[in-house]
Amino acid sequence: MATNLVLAAFLWQQIHSDAVEAVRRDTTEQSDAFLSVYRSGGMPALIAAIDDAARSSDTSLIALVIDDTGRKRSGIGPDHLSIETPRRDGFRVGALGDEEPWAGQEAGYTVRRIGAYRLVSGHLMDDWQQERRGIERALLLATALSLMFGIGGGLVVARYVGRRLNAIAAVIEGVGQGDLTKRVGSVAGGGDAFDRLSIRLDAMLDKVERLMGELRIVTDSLAHDLRSPIARLRAKTETAILVTDPVQRDVALSGLLVETDLVMRMLSTLLEITRSQSVSRNRFTTIAPAALIEEIAELYEPVAEDAGIVLTAEVEPNLPDIVMHRELMTQAITNLIDNALRHAGKSGQITLRAAFVPGTNEIRLQVEDRGSGIAEADREQALSRFGRLDSARTIPGAGLGLSLVAAVARLHGGRLELGDNAPGLIAAIVVPR
């Protein structure tokens, strides 16, 4: 509101200044013209020029000759000027007389000395006063309308902002009370700051809900999956304590170590998954994927050969470097190779491949085997923590290998994809370039 009033006052002052400047310019030119006539022809020529000007259609004209007392001797204007006769020439604005029709009418005028008299020339500002009243009415109306629209717009904005903030606050309160299903949502077609905040808040809540769900699954699965090895640990411990034969005791202790190693691997893998989800980006470095794949293939060739499996590496040429966490990415790929070695079967084949994803800005680092594969309906379960398929129950493990790989892929802004190798499985880490 204060801004509107200041703006209206500025406009009025600017228009008034422009009008006064226009009158001053015309009055000065008129006064200079009369003064030139006087200098060239004297008083008779000046009076004749004033009489000629009086016959024009300009009703606002003022041109008169006065004495030092301010009384008119000739010309157009009041008989007696109510102003004090100025000692110096110059342009002024004010009322010239007290009698009608000059009383209360502002005029812009100049006073020039001409011999024993003074020349007063100027213009009444009736037109400007009418325009000023019109401008004042327009400014008052504009100010009133702006205030009305400003108050109305402020109420609308306040209601909109309050409604959006209340929606966000309601979701936060619900989450604080344990309801992770609440979402803010965004306005259809909207793209303001509240929509961006809502989208990011909903994405954060989606992640929190997913993590909380995974935590519940992990705790339930951990309790379920640890029950069997801990029970076996107890049984084998009791056997080792009770048995008297040294050979049988050694066998029992060996089994005890195997079960202990399985539990330790489960806990270590869980810890690695947790750490992989909170790794700082400053530990990432620029790595050539071709060199990484070849290095891993060279490391696992003897292991695959001992298992009767052929391991090959195929790298597409001109692959760009990738910013990645070298240790975690290496561990993820080796986890995929370990899975392939366990499920590829005897005399199988494993291919370690790095290639572009056609039509995208992504690179696939994948392991292909010729084993039994995973049915499409079972792939979601295989990616979950502690997710073990029926076909893998007889093989030692905790069902955490693919979960770790998926966590590493997400850390790099990518994903883990499982596909059909017909026969066998393709496990691919897809990351942006």
Backbone hydrogen bonds, N-H to C=O, Kabsch-Sander energy under -0.5 kcal/mol:
donor,donor_aa,acceptor,acceptor_aa,energy
5,L,1,M,-2.1
6,V,2,A,-2.4
7,L,3,T,-2.5
8,A,4,N,-2.7
9,A,5,L,-2.5
10,F,6,V,-2.2
11,L,7,L,-2.5
12,W,8,A,-2.6
13,Q,9,A,-2.5
14,Q,10,F,-2.4
15,I,11,L,-2.7
16,H,12,W,-2.7
17,S,13,Q,-2.4
18,D,14,Q,-2.2
19,A,15,I,-2.4
20,V,16,H,-2.6
21,E,17,S,-2.1
22,A,18,D,-2.0
23,V,19,A,-2.3
24,R,20,V,-2.6
25,R,21,E,-2.3
26,D,22,A,-2.3
27,T,23,V,-3.0
28,T,24,R,-2.4
29,E,25,R,-2.1
30,Q,26,D,-2.5
31,S,27,T,-2.8
32,D,28,T,-2.5
33,A,29,E,-2.0
34,F,30,Q,-2.4
35,L,31,S,-2.5
36,S,32,D,-1.9
37,V,33,A,-2.0
38,Y,34,F,-2.4
39,R,35,L,-2.2
40,S,36,S,-1.6
41,G,37,V,-2.6
42,G,38,Y,-2.5
45,A,41,G,-0.8
46,L,42,G,-1.8
47,I,43,M,-2.7
48,A,44,P,-2.4
49,A,45,A,-2.1
50,I,46,L,-2.4
51,D,47,I,-2.5
52,D,48,A,-2.2
53,A,49,A,-2.1
54,A,50,I,-2.0
55,R,51,D,-1.1
56,S,53,A,-1.4
59,T,57,S,-1.1
61,L,58,D,-0.9
62,I,122,G,-2.3
63,A,76,I,-1.9
64,L,120,V,-2.5
65,V,74,S,-3.2
66,I,118,R,-2.5
67,D,71,R,-1.9
70,G,67,D,-1.6
72,K,79,D,-3.1
73,R,65,V,-3.8
74,S,65,V,-1.3
76,I,63,A,-3.8
77,G,75,G,-0.5
81,L,70,G,-2.8
82,S,96,L,-3.2
83,I,96,L,-0.6
92,R,109,Y,-2.9
94,G,107,A,-2.3
96,L,105,Q,-0.5
102,W,99,E,-1.3
103,A,99,E,-1.1
105,Q,102,W,-1.7
106,E,104,G,-0.6
107,A,94,G,-1.8
108,G,123,H,-2.6
109,Y,92,R,-2.6
109,Y,107,A,-0.6
110,T,121,S,-2.6
111,V,90,G,-0.8
112,R,119,L,-2.8
114,I,117,Y,-2.8
117,Y,114,I,-1.8
118,R,66,I,-2.6
119,L,112,R,-4.3
120,V,64,L,-3.0
120,V,118,R,-0.6
121,S,110,T,-1.8
121,S,119,L,-0.5
122,G,62,I,-2.7
123,H,108,G,-2.2
124,L,60,S,-2.6
125,M,106,E,-2.7
129,Q,125,M,-2.5
130,Q,126,D,-2.5
131,E,127,D,-2.8
132,R,128,W,-3.0
133,R,129,Q,-2.5
134,G,130,Q,-2.3
135,I,131,E,-3.1
136,E,132,R,-3.3
137,R,133,R,-2.5
138,A,134,G,-2.6
139,L,135,I,-3.1
140,L,136,E,-2.8
141,L,137,R,-2.7
142,A,138,A,-3.1
143,T,139,L,-2.9
144,A,140,L,-2.7
145,L,141,L,-2.9
146,S,142,A,-2.9
147,L,143,T,-2.5
148,M,144,A,-2.6
149,F,145,L,-3.4
150,G,146,S,-2.8
151,I,147,L,-2.9
152,G,148,M,-2.7
153,G,149,F,-3.5
154,G,150,G,-2.7
155,L,151,I,-2.4
156,V,152,G,-2.4
157,V,153,G,-3.1
158,A,154,G,-3.0
159,R,155,L,-2.5
160,Y,156,V,-2.8
161,V,157,V,-3.5
162,G,158,A,-2.8
163,R,159,R,-2.5
164,R,160,Y,-2.5
165,L,161,V,-2.8
166,N,162,G,-2.6
167,A,163,R,-2.0
168,I,164,R,-2.1
169,A,165,L,-3.0
170,A,166,N,-2.6
171,V,167,A,-1.9
172,I,168,I,-2.4
173,E,169,A,-2.7
174,G,170,A,-2.4
175,V,171,V,-2.7
176,G,172,I,-2.5
177,Q,173,E,-1.4
178,G,175,V,-1.6
179,D,174,G,-2.6
180,L,178,G,-1.0
182,K,179,D,-0.7
190,G,187,V,-2.3
196,R,192,D,-2.2
197,L,193,A,-2.6
198,S,194,F,-2.8
199,I,195,D,-2.7
200,R,196,R,-2.2
201,L,197,L,-2.6
202,D,198,S,-2.8
203,A,199,I,-2.4
204,M,200,R,-2.3
205,L,201,L,-2.5
206,D,202,D,-2.6
207,K,203,A,-2.2
208,V,204,M,-2.6
209,E,205,L,-3.1
210,R,206,D,-2.6
211,L,207,K,-2.8
212,M,208,V,-2.8
213,G,209,E,-2.6
214,E,210,R,-2.7
215,L,211,L,-2.6
216,R,212,M,-2.4
217,I,213,G,-2.5
218,V,214,E,-3.3
219,T,215,L,-2.9
220,D,216,R,-2.7
221,S,217,I,-3.4
222,L,218,V,-3.5
223,A,219,T,-2.4
224,H,220,D,-2.3
225,D,221,S,-3.8
226,L,222,L,-2.2
227,R,223,A,-0.8
228,S,224,H,-0.7
230,I,226,L,-2.3
231,A,227,R,-2.3
232,R,228,S,-2.6
233,L,229,P,-2.5
234,R,230,I,-2.4
235,A,231,A,-2.5
236,K,232,R,-3.0
237,T,233,L,-2.2
238,E,234,R,-2.6
239,T,235,A,-2.4
240,A,236,K,-2.6
241,I,237,T,-1.9
242,L,238,E,-2.5
243,V,239,T,-2.7
249,R,245,D,-2.5
250,D,246,P,-2.3
251,V,247,V,-2.1
252,A,248,Q,-2.6
253,L,249,R,-2.6
254,S,250,D,-2.4
255,G,251,V,-2.4
256,L,252,A,-2.0
257,L,253,L,-2.1
258,V,254,S,-2.1
259,E,255,G,-2.3
260,T,256,L,-2.2
261,D,257,L,-2.7
262,L,258,V,-2.0
263,V,259,E,-2.1
264,M,260,T,-2.5
265,R,261,D,-2.5
266,M,262,L,-2.2
267,L,263,V,-2.4
268,S,264,M,-2.7
269,T,265,R,-2.6
270,L,266,M,-2.2
271,L,267,L,-2.1
272,E,268,S,-2.2
273,I,269,T,-2.4
274,T,270,L,-2.2
275,R,271,L,-2.5
276,S,272,E,-2.4
277,Q,273,I,-1.2
278,S,275,R,-1.4
279,V,276,S,-0.6
283,R,280,S,-1.5
284,F,281,R,-1.7
285,T,324,M,-2.8
287,I,285,T,-0.6
287,I,322,I,-3.4
292,L,288,A,-1.9
293,I,289,P,-2.5
294,E,290,A,-2.3
295,E,291,A,-2.1
296,I,292,L,-2.3
297,A,293,I,-2.6
298,E,294,E,-2.3
299,L,295,E,-1.6
300,Y,296,I,-2.0
301,E,297,A,-1.3
304,A,300,Y,-2.8
305,E,301,E,-2.5
306,D,302,P,-2.2
307,A,303,V,-1.4
308,G,305,E,-1.5
309,I,304,A,-3.1
310,V,348,G,-2.0
311,L,309,I,-0.6
312,T,310,V,-0.5
312,T,350,I,-2.4
314,E,352,L,-2.7
316,E,354,A,-2.9
319,L,316,E,-0.6
322,I,287,I,-3.2
324,M,285,T,-2.9
324,M,322,I,-0.7
326,R,324,M,-0.9
329,M,325,H,-2.6
330,T,326,R,-2.5
331,Q,327,E,-2.4
332,A,328,L,-2.4
333,I,329,M,-2.3
334,T,330,T,-2.5
335,N,331,Q,-2.1
336,L,332,A,-1.7
337,I,333,I,-2.1
338,D,334,T,-2.8
339,N,335,N,-2.3
340,A,336,L,-2.2
341,L,337,I,-2.8
342,R,338,D,-1.9
343,H,339,N,-1.9
344,A,340,A,-2.1
348,G,345,G,-0.9
350,I,310,V,-3.1
351,T,368,E,-2.7
352,L,312,T,-3.3
353,R,351,T,-0.6
353,R,366,Q,-2.9
354,A,314,E,-2.0
355,A,364,R,-2.0
357,V,362,E,-2.3
360,T,357,V,-1.8
363,I,431,V,-2.8
364,R,355,A,-3.2
365,L,429,I,-2.4
366,Q,353,R,-2.6
366,Q,364,R,-0.6
367,V,427,A,-2.4
368,E,351,T,-2.8
369,D,425,L,-2.1
370,R,349,Q,-0.5
372,S,343,H,-0.8
378,D,375,A,-1.6
379,R,375,A,-0.6
379,R,376,E,-0.9
382,A,378,D,-2.0
383,L,379,R,-1.4
384,S,380,E,-0.8
384,S,381,Q,-0.7
386,F,399,G,-1.1
387,G,384,S,-2.0
387,G,399,G,-0.9
388,R,386,F,-0.7
392,A,389,L,-1.6
393,R,390,D,-1.2
395,I,392,A,-1.3
404,L,400,L,-2.0
405,V,401,G,-1.8
406,A,402,L,-2.7
407,A,403,S,-2.1
408,V,404,L,-2.2
409,A,405,V,-2.4
410,R,406,A,-2.3
411,L,407,A,-1.9
412,H,408,V,-1.3
413,G,410,R,-1.8
414,G,409,A,-3.1
415,R,430,V,-2.0
417,E,415,R,-0.5
417,E,428,A,-2.8
419,G,426,I,-2.9
421,N,424,G,-2.1
422,A,424,G,-0.6
426,I,419,G,-2.5
427,A,367,V,-2.4
427,A,425,L,-0.5
428,A,417,E,-3.0
428,A,426,I,-0.6
429,I,365,L,-2.7
430,V,415,R,-2.8
430,V,428,A,-0.7
431,V,363,I,-2.3
431,V,429,I,-0.6
433,R,361,N,-2.1
